Amino acid sequence: MSRSAHPAGPRHADVLPEGHYSAPPADLNALDPKVWAQTVRRDEHGVLTVGGIDVKQLAEEFGTPAYFLDEDDFRARARAWRTAFGDDADVFYAGKAFLSRAVVRWLHEEGLNLDVCSGGELATALSAGMPAERIAFHGNNKSTGEIRRAVEAGVGRIVLDSFQEIVRVAHIAQELGRRQRVQIRITVGVEAHTHEFIATAHEDQKFGIPLAGGQAAEAVRRALQLDGLELIGIHSHIGSQIFDMSGFEVAAHRVVGLLREIRDKHGVELPEIDLGGGLGIAYTSDDDPREPHEIAKALTEIVTRECESARLRTPRISVEPGRAIVGPTAFTLYEVGTVKPLDGLRTYVSVDGGMSDNIRTALYDAEYSVSLVSRPSDAEPVLCRVVGKHCESGDIVVKDAFLPGDLAPGDLLAVPATGAYCRSMASNYNHVLRPPVVAVRDGEARVIVRRETEEDLLRLDVG
């Protein structure tokens, strides 16, 4: 027996027989708009295009593997989130999903804020001109150097993740003659319906300060007493790749309960509540993600209802979509190198990338879609496993997919919905070079993160 595959990994308690596969699609050439970026089409020759440029031209110019990002789609999704929440809420793009200086500029232009969780992400944001007051700084183990740089830059908020960090940030802020705006991240005990490695609100994990046992209340008490801190709110993040809103409802109920306790004990009504991100996207046609306006309506109603029940003023809401903005906007383009049929099992299709450019399948048992995109095909569908070139049997890009039976070396395959957590988690395993990110818009393509070279690789090896 094996668990069925959730887009982020196995679902808890759901089981299906080993070897359970969905039926092949009626048309292998069809493109599900839920899964692909908004400007992706097939031209009159059956070749996939994005932003008006066909993938054969893109492969010739930029090589494979490569990530191709639909800039219009990214901007449209950013605007949709900004519009859905309006002026009475804050939208922070979660930079960990994918960050580059071009992306920072797009976010700035579209009116979004930015959430970073490392010194490198902060450096990228500042170097690209994101106003520091629109940056939030996360992380469960921020170094003193990272904190100092954030306070010196004037970031809009630092999210405190531990008792030690409360003191650390307060001390650095006082040294610098600042009063740093902060939120406290709490774990509310919600078991989000997602993979164990990306569920973040149960008590037994590294993030946040538990609500249970009065620990979060004690953290609030300490933060309120320190002159270097201005406590502006409570932060809660329950996980990633979530479709079910019920977890957010439970989290909001418990966070508002803490806000009421803070008011009753300290006479303070904190003005903000951050519900994190984690809303899911469509990796396959079976996924049915919610639109930003639906999410905004649901979250606003939940918080308003809970605050009315607690007789609290409704705080300003913040959310942190990352995957939900960038995930659907990109696909990874590969060239087929080897096609290896195994009688009675499946056909193994080896491509020129793999776990170094998409670790999620190996890490989370994630599901993806894949299509032959350099030509159309009327061949019968064949059950395939798309694998990479690394020396690991777990080097799988798409575990089970139907592809045309005439697939051959030199064909181009595209895996959609790879905008989030693919380039940002990429590695040099086996000394493979990390692919470029190419933004495509209105018939023009430009590199926003260049392909690594052997010179880059060897430059770090000082011998």
N, C-alpha and C positions, 0 to 999 in steps of 0.2 A: 504494500500500500504506500501511497505517497500523497502529500498534501497538494491540493490544487494550487496553481500558480496565481498569486496576486501580482499586479504590476510592480509592486515594490518587494514582493517576496511571498512566501507561503502564508496563507491565512491560517489563523489558529482554529483548530478543531475541524476544518473542512477537509475531507479526504475523498479521493477518487482513485479508481484502480490504476495501477501502473500501466502506461501505454495508452491512456485515454487521450484522444486527440479530437479536436473539432473537425467537422467535415471540410473539405477543401472549398474555397470560395467559388462562386459560380463563374466569376471572371477574374483571372489572375492579373489582368491589365488594369482593373479598376483601382481607383485611389479614393480611400475613405477620407472625406474632408475633416473628420474629427481628429485624424491621426497626423495629417500632413499640414504643412504651413500654408497660409492663405493664398499665396500666389503660385503654388505648385500646380502644374497641369501636365497633360501629355499633348505634344504637338501633333500635327497631321501625319507625322511619320511614326507616332507611338513612342517618341522619346520624351522622357521627363524633362520639364523646364521649371525653373524657379526665377522669379523676377524677370521673366522674358528670355532667359538664357538656358540653352539645353545642356544637359549634364555631360554630354560627350565633349562639348566645347570647354566646359568647366574642368573636366578631367585632364584635357590636353594642356590647358593653361596652368592649372594649379596642382595637378597630380592627385594621386590617391594614396592612402586614405586622406580624406579632408572633411571638415565640417562646413556645411554651407548654411548660412543664417539669413533668413528672410527679414530684412530690416523693416520693411513696411508692416509685416506681421508683428514683430516685436513692439514697434511703436504703437500699433493699434491696440494690442493687449495691455500695454502700459496705460494708455489713455482710458481704456475700458475700466480698469481698476480705479484709476483716479476719479473718473466720472461716477462710478458706482457708489463710492463712499463720500464724494462731495467735499465741501469745505469744512465740515464739522468732524472730519476724521483724518488720520494720517496713513498713507501707504508707504511703507519702506520696502524697497526691493531687496530681497535676500541675496547679497552678492556671492555667497558661497555656491549658488547654483551655477553661475558663470559670470565672471567679471573681467572686463578689459576696459581700457581707457575710452574706446569708442562707445561701449555700453554705458559707461558713466555719463558721457556727454548726452547720449540719447535720453537717459533718465532725467538729467537736469533739464533738458529741453521740454520733456513731456510732463514736468512738474512733480516727479516722484522723489521721495527721500531714499536713502540708501542705508542698509544694514550691513556692517562688516564684522568679521569675527577673528581677525588677525592683523598683525602689523603690516603684512604685505598687502592685504586688501585695503587697509586704511591708506597706505602709501599710494596705491593705485587710484583710489578715490580722490585724494587731495591733489595728486599730480594732474588729474584730468579736469580739475576745476570744480568739483562738487563742493558747495559751501559747507564748511565744517558743521554749522548749526543744523544742517539737514542730514547729518550722519549719526547713526546709532552704533555703538561698539559693544558687541557680544563676546562670549568666550568663557569657558569654564576655568581657564587657568591663564589669565592675561599676565604677562610679565610686567615688572615695574617699568621697564623701558617702553613697552607698548602703552601702558596707562599714562605715563608721563607725556608721551607724544600726543596721545588723544586729548589730554587736558590742555596741553600747550596749544594745540590746534583749535580748541574750543568746540569739540564735538557736542552735538545737541543733547546726547544722553549716553551714559554708560550703564549697561545692564549688569548689576551686581549678582554674582553667582555663588557666593560663599561668605561665611562670616569673616574669613581672613581678608577677602577682597573688599569688604565694607571698610575695614580699617586701612587697608592699603591705598584705596582710592582717596579716602578722606585725608590721609597723611600727605599724599603727593599733591592734592589740590591745595591744602593749606600751605605747603612749602612754596607753591607757585603763586600764592595769594589769590586763589580762585575759589569759587563755590560751584562745584560740579553738579549738574543735574543728573540724577540717577533714577533707575527703576530697580526693583528687586525681582529677580526671577524665582518663582516658586514652582514646586512640583505638586500638583493637585490630586494625584492618585487616580488619574483617569487612564484606563487601559485602552489606548486607541487601536482601532482595527487596522493594523498595518504590520510590517515586518518588525521583529524584535529589535533590530539594530537601528531603526529610525523611529521607534516609539520613545517619547521623551518626557512623559508626564507621570509615569509610575515611579514609586519611591526608590526602587532598587536600580538606580543608574546615576551617571555622573553629573547630570545637569541640575542646577537649581537648588533651592532650599526647601525641604519638605514642609508642606502645610501641617502634616500630622505631628502631634506631640508639641504643638506650640512653637516649633522652630521658626516658621516664617514670621509669626507675630513677634518673636524675640529679635529677629533680624530687623524688622521695621522699627522696633523700639530703639535699637542701637543706632540705626541710620538717622533717625530723627534727632538724636542727641549730639551728632557730630557737626561741628561748624563748617567743615569742608564740603558737606553734602547738602543738596537740595533734593529731597525725595519727592518725585513727581508722580509715581505710580507703581503698579504691580504688573509684572510680565508673566505670561503663561504660554507655553508652547507644548502641544500634546503629541506632536509627531509629524510625519510627512506622508504624502501620497494617500490622503484621506478623502473618502467620498461621503461618509456618514456624518451629518452635522450633530448627532446626539452627543458625541464626545465634547464638542464645543459648548453645548448647553450645560452639561455637568460641570465643565471647567469654569464657565462664567458664574454659575451658581456658587461655587466654592470661592472663587476670587472675590465676588461681591460680599460674601460672608466675611471674608477677611477685611475688606474695606469698611464694613459696618463695625467690626471689632476695633479697627483703628480709630474710627470716629468716636466710639463709645469710651475707649480707654485714653485716647490722646487728644480728643477734640479737634481732629484734623480730618477733612475729607480730601483724599488724594484726587487730583484732577484727571488722571489718565489711567487707562487699562489697555494693555497690549495683549491680544489674543494669539499672537504668533502667526505662522503661516501653515503650510502643510497641505493645502488643498490639492487634490489629485488632478491629473491630466489623463488623456486617452493615449495609451501606448498601443492598444489594439482596439479593434472595432467593438469588442465586448465592453469596453469602459464607457461610462456615461458621466463625465464630469459636469459640475454645475457652472453656470455662467457667473461672471463677477457680480452682476446686479442681483442675482439670486442669493449669492453668498452675503453680499452687503446687507440686503434686506433681512436675512435670517439672523446674522450676527447682531445687527442693530436692535432687532426686536427682542432677542434673547437678553442682551445687556439691559435694555430699557425696562423690560418686564422684571428682571431680577432687582434692579435698583429701585423701582417703584415699590416692590414688595418689601425691600429693606429700608424704605424711606430715605434713600440717598439721592443726591443729585446725580444724574447720569454723567459719568466721566467721558472724556474724549477718548474714542476708540482708535487704536492703531492695529494694523495688520501687516504681515510680512510675506507677501507672495514672491517666490523666486522661480521655482519650477513652473508655476502656473502662468508666468509671463514668458520665460525664455524656452521652456521645455519644448512646446510644440513648434517653435519657430525655426528649428534647424533639423537637418538630416545629415547622416554620415554616408559618404560615397566611398564604395570599395570596388576594387577590381577582383574578379574571380581568377584564382590561380590554378586550383585543382578541383576536380569533381570526382568523387570516389563513391560509387554505389556499393552498398553492402546488402546482399540479397536477403530479403526477408526482414530487414531492419529499416534502414533509411539510407539516404544519400548524404554524404558529408561534402559540404561545399566550403573550401578553404579560401579565405580572402586575405588581402595584404595588410590587414590591421589585426584587431583582436582585443584582448583584455587590457592592453596598454592604452587604448583609446576609449574603451568602454568596459569598466570593471564591474558594472552593476549586475550583469547576468551572473558572474561568478560570485559576487559578494552577497547579493540579495535573492538570487534565483529569479531575477526580473524578466518579464516578458517583453518582447518587442515584435514589431511587424517588419517585414522586409519585402522588397519588390525588385524584379528585374526592370531596369529603367533605361537601358541603352537601346532597346528595341522592343517591339511587341512580340508576343508569342501565342500561337494557338495550340501548342503542345499540351499533352495531358499533364495535370499536376502530379508532382512527386513529393513525398514527404522528405524534407531535408533538415539538416542541422547545419547552420552557418557557423563556421569556426574560424579562429584566427591562426596566426603563424607562430605563436609562442610555444615553447616547450612545456606545455601543461595540458593534460587531458581536460581540465576545467576551463580551457580557453575557448569559451563559447560566446558568440555574439547573439544568435537567435537559436533557442533550443529546439523548437519544432515549428516549421513553417512549410507551406506548400509553394513550390517554385516550378516553373515549366520544366518538363522532362528533357528539353533540348538545351538546357543551360550548358555553357561551355566556357573554357578559359578565355579571358579577355572581355567577357560580359561585365557590365557594371551593375552592381546591386546598391540599393539605398535603404538605409534603416532610418525611419522617421522618428521624431520626438526625442532627439538626442541633444537638444540644446542645454539641458540641465544635467549636471553631475557627470558629464562625460569628459569634456576637455578639462574641467576643473579638477577631476580626479585622475587624470591621465598620468602615466608613468613612463619611465624608460626601461621597463623590464626587458631583459635580453638585449639591452642597449638599442632598443628600437626608438626611432625618433618620433617625437610627438607631432601630430598633424597640425596643419594651419586651421584657422577659423577665417572663413571668407564671407563677408557680408555682400548680399546681392540686393539690388534695388533698381527698378526702372531700366533694365537692360544693361546695367553696369555692375561689375563685381570688383571688390577690392579686399585685400588681405587686411584684417584687423589684428590678428595674432599670427605671426609668420611661422612657417614650418621650421622645426629645429634642424640643424645641420650637424654633420659629424664634427665640425669645428666647435660648435656649441658644446657637444658632449665631451670632447677631449679637453676643452678649455678648463673644465672643472677638475679634471684629473691631473693633479700637479706632479704625478710621477714619484 
